[in-house]
Amino acid sequence: MYLNTFHFQTSTLIRLDIFPNSNANLKARAQGVKIEPTVYFFIVQTDLVEFNDSVSFNCTSRGTPITFSWYNGSSQVSTGVNVQLSNSGQVLTISSVTRYDRGPFTCVVTNSFSNGTSQDVYLNISYGPSNLTMTVQPEQLGYISGSNITLSCSADSNPTALIQWSYNNISLNQTGPTLRLTNTFQNQSGGYTCTAHNTATLRSSTASKTIQVIGEITVI
């Protein structure tokens, strides 16, 4: 068996050669054709971006007649608007990749006498931010002066989105998923916004909440 390791950081070509030993060769000749899959994976660029990039997989094999099947995890890949099979199934092309195209991808080669499966290959796909949500704790309509309030933002993003906070459209010197307002005053009432930015996809998303701080109630 000969195996070249694939490195996503360097876009190295994957090559997997499986060669049976001499005894297996003799046995294969006696029984029929022995499949020896050789799989090549070509990546358009090192880091794939959701909806922007495409990827092609090329599966070749010795032995005829043969059929090719492709799998994403345990599910067999089927053709569609963004998924095409060509060259009798040897080439799988996915255009406008999504976060669900991370794999592992495998190629299964089959004929009447034998079958072979390639190694698993994973794709690193940058996506988001999406599904950005902001929560406020404690959650209530208004807050008495002196209250402590915690605002949190989260988003689906790869890599993790950078989050910047602003108050009434003025940027705050605060980054990260959490903004804490301690011992609040009435003049801290207003709109709070978190902006999530993905440095790989160059996409951003925002979410906002209005906080109302009222003076303490005095009983006369």
C-alpha positions as CSV (number, residue, x, y, z in Angstrom):
1,M,0.0,0.0,0.0
2,Y,1.3,3.4,-0.9
3,L,-0.3,6.5,0.6
4,N,0.4,10.2,0.1
5,T,-1.0,12.4,2.8
6,F,-3.1,15.4,1.8
7,H,-2.4,18.7,3.5
8,F,-5.3,21.3,3.1
9,Q,-2.9,24.1,4.2
10,T,-0.7,23.5,1.2
11,S,-3.3,22.2,-1.3
12,T,-1.2,19.0,-1.7
13,L,-2.6,16.4,-4.1
14,I,-4.0,13.3,-2.5
15,R,-2.9,10.0,-4.0
16,L,-4.0,6.6,-2.6
17,D,-2.5,3.5,-4.3
18,I,-3.4,0.1,-3.0
19,F,-1.3,-2.7,-4.3
20,P,-2.0,-6.3,-3.2
21,N,1.0,-8.5,-2.4
22,S,2.3,-11.1,-4.8
23,N,0.1,-13.9,-3.5
24,A,-3.0,-11.8,-3.8
25,N,-2.0,-10.9,-7.3
26,L,-1.9,-14.5,-8.3
27,K,-5.2,-15.2,-6.6
28,A,-6.7,-12.2,-8.4
29,R,-5.6,-13.4,-11.7
30,A,-7.1,-16.8,-11.1
31,Q,-10.5,-15.4,-10.0
32,G,-10.8,-12.3,-12.1
33,V,-9.9,-8.6,-12.1
34,K,-8.7,-7.1,-8.8
35,I,-9.6,-3.4,-8.3
36,E,-6.8,-1.2,-7.2
37,P,-8.3,2.3,-6.6
38,T,-6.2,5.4,-7.0
39,V,-8.0,8.5,-5.8
40,Y,-7.0,12.1,-6.7
41,F,-8.6,15.2,-5.1
42,F,-8.3,18.6,-6.6
43,I,-9.2,21.7,-4.5
44,V,-9.9,25.0,-6.2
45,Q,-8.2,26.9,-3.3
46,T,-6.9,26.0,0.1
47,D,-9.7,27.6,2.1
48,L,-13.2,27.0,0.6
49,V,-15.8,29.7,1.2
50,E,-19.5,28.8,1.3
51,F,-21.4,29.8,-1.8
52,N,-18.2,31.1,-3.5
53,D,-16.0,28.1,-4.2
54,S,-16.2,24.8,-6.1
55,V,-14.3,21.5,-5.6
56,S,-13.6,18.5,-7.9
57,F,-12.8,14.9,-6.9
58,N,-11.3,12.5,-9.4
59,C,-11.5,8.8,-8.8
60,T,-9.6,6.4,-11.1
61,S,-9.1,2.7,-10.9
62,R,-7.5,-0.3,-12.6
63,G,-9.8,-3.2,-13.6
64,T,-12.8,-3.3,-15.9
65,P,-15.7,-3.1,-16.1
66,I,-16.1,-0.8,-13.0
67,T,-18.6,1.5,-11.4
68,F,-18.0,4.5,-9.2
69,S,-20.0,5.6,-6.2
70,W,-19.4,8.7,-4.1
71,Y,-20.4,9.2,-0.4
72,N,-20.6,12.2,1.9
73,G,-20.4,10.5,5.3
74,S,-22.9,7.6,5.2
75,S,-25.1,9.2,2.5
76,Q,-24.5,8.4,-1.2
77,V,-24.0,11.6,-3.2
78,S,-26.7,12.3,-5.8
79,T,-26.6,14.8,-8.6
80,G,-28.4,18.1,-8.4
81,V,-28.2,21.7,-9.4
82,N,-24.8,22.1,-7.7
83,V,-23.6,18.5,-7.8
84,Q,-22.5,16.9,-11.1
85,L,-21.0,13.5,-11.9
86,S,-19.0,13.2,-15.2
87,N,-16.7,10.8,-17.0
88,S,-18.9,7.8,-16.2
89,G,-19.0,8.8,-12.5
90,Q,-15.2,9.2,-12.1
91,V,-15.4,12.9,-11.5
92,L,-17.5,14.5,-8.7
93,T,-17.9,18.3,-8.9
94,I,-19.6,20.4,-6.3
95,S,-20.2,24.1,-7.3
96,S,-21.0,26.7,-4.7
97,V,-20.1,24.5,-1.7
98,T,-22.0,24.8,1.5
99,R,-21.2,24.0,5.1
100,Y,-22.8,20.6,4.7
101,D,-20.1,19.6,2.1
102,R,-17.4,19.1,4.7
103,G,-17.4,15.3,4.3
104,P,-15.9,12.9,4.9
105,F,-16.0,12.1,1.2
106,T,-15.1,8.6,-0.1
107,C,-15.1,7.0,-3.5
108,V,-16.2,3.3,-3.8
109,V,-15.1,1.4,-6.9
110,T,-16.8,-1.9,-7.8
111,N,-16.8,-4.5,-10.4
112,S,-18.0,-8.1,-10.6
113,F,-15.0,-9.5,-8.7
114,S,-14.0,-6.9,-6.1
115,N,-14.4,-3.4,-4.7
116,G,-12.2,-0.7,-3.2
117,T,-12.8,2.3,-1.0
118,S,-10.7,5.4,-0.9
119,Q,-9.6,7.1,2.3
120,D,-11.8,9.7,3.9
121,V,-11.3,13.3,2.9
122,Y,-12.6,16.3,4.8
123,L,-13.1,19.8,3.4
124,N,-12.5,22.9,5.4
125,I,-15.4,25.3,4.5
126,S,-15.7,28.8,5.9
127,Y,-19.3,30.0,6.4
128,G,-21.4,32.5,8.1
129,P,-22.0,34.3,10.3
130,S,-25.7,33.2,10.2
131,N,-28.5,32.7,12.7
132,L,-27.1,35.6,14.8
133,T,-29.0,35.9,18.1
134,M,-28.8,38.3,21.0
135,T,-30.1,37.4,24.5
136,V,-30.4,39.6,27.6
137,Q,-30.2,38.4,31.1
138,P,-32.2,39.0,33.1
139,E,-34.9,39.3,30.4
140,Q,-37.5,41.9,31.4
141,L,-39.2,45.0,30.0
142,G,-37.4,47.5,32.1
143,Y,-34.6,47.7,34.6
144,I,-34.2,49.7,37.8
145,S,-31.1,51.9,38.1
146,G,-28.3,49.9,39.7
147,S,-29.3,46.7,37.9
148,N,-26.7,44.4,36.3
149,I,-27.5,43.4,32.8
150,T,-25.7,40.9,30.5
151,L,-26.1,40.9,26.7
152,S,-24.8,37.9,24.7
153,C,-24.5,37.3,21.0
154,S,-23.9,34.0,19.2
155,A,-23.8,33.0,15.5
156,D,-23.1,30.0,13.3
157,S,-19.7,30.7,11.8
158,N,-16.5,29.0,10.7
159,P,-14.1,30.4,11.7
160,T,-15.6,31.9,14.8
161,A,-17.0,35.3,14.1
162,L,-15.5,38.4,15.7
163,I,-18.1,40.3,17.6
164,Q,-18.1,44.1,18.1
165,W,-20.6,46.0,20.3
166,S,-22.2,49.5,19.7
167,Y,-24.6,51.7,21.7
168,N,-27.0,54.0,19.8
169,N,-24.9,53.4,16.7
170,I,-21.7,54.5,18.5
171,S,-19.0,51.8,18.6
172,L,-18.0,50.7,22.1
173,N,-14.5,49.6,23.0
174,Q,-15.9,46.1,23.6
175,T,-15.4,42.9,21.6
176,G,-16.4,39.3,22.3
177,P,-19.7,37.5,22.7
178,T,-20.7,39.1,26.0
179,L,-21.3,42.7,27.0
180,R,-21.9,43.4,30.8
181,L,-23.6,46.5,32.0
182,T,-23.0,46.9,35.8
183,N,-24.7,49.3,38.2
184,T,-26.7,50.8,35.3
185,F,-27.9,54.4,35.1
186,Q,-30.9,55.8,33.3
187,N,-28.6,57.4,30.7
188,Q,-27.6,53.9,29.6
189,S,-31.0,53.3,28.1
190,G,-31.0,52.9,24.4
191,G,-30.2,50.5,21.5
192,Y,-27.4,47.9,21.9
193,T,-26.1,46.2,18.7
194,C,-23.7,43.3,18.2
195,T,-22.0,42.9,14.8
196,A,-20.6,39.5,13.9
197,H,-17.9,39.5,11.3
198,N,-16.2,36.5,9.6
199,T,-12.7,37.3,8.5
200,A,-12.7,34.4,5.9
201,T,-16.0,34.9,4.2
202,L,-15.9,38.7,4.7
203,R,-19.6,38.6,5.7
204,S,-21.2,40.4,8.6
205,S,-24.5,40.2,10.5
206,T,-26.1,42.4,13.2
207,A,-28.6,41.9,16.0
208,S,-30.1,44.6,18.3
209,K,-32.0,45.0,21.5
210,T,-33.4,48.1,23.3
211,I,-32.6,48.4,27.0
212,Q,-34.8,50.7,29.2
213,V,-33.4,51.7,32.6
214,I,-35.7,53.6,34.9
215,G,-35.0,55.4,38.2
216,E,-35.6,53.7,41.5
217,I,-39.1,53.9,42.8
218,T,-39.4,56.1,45.9
219,V,-42.3,55.5,48.3
220,I,-43.4,58.7,50.1
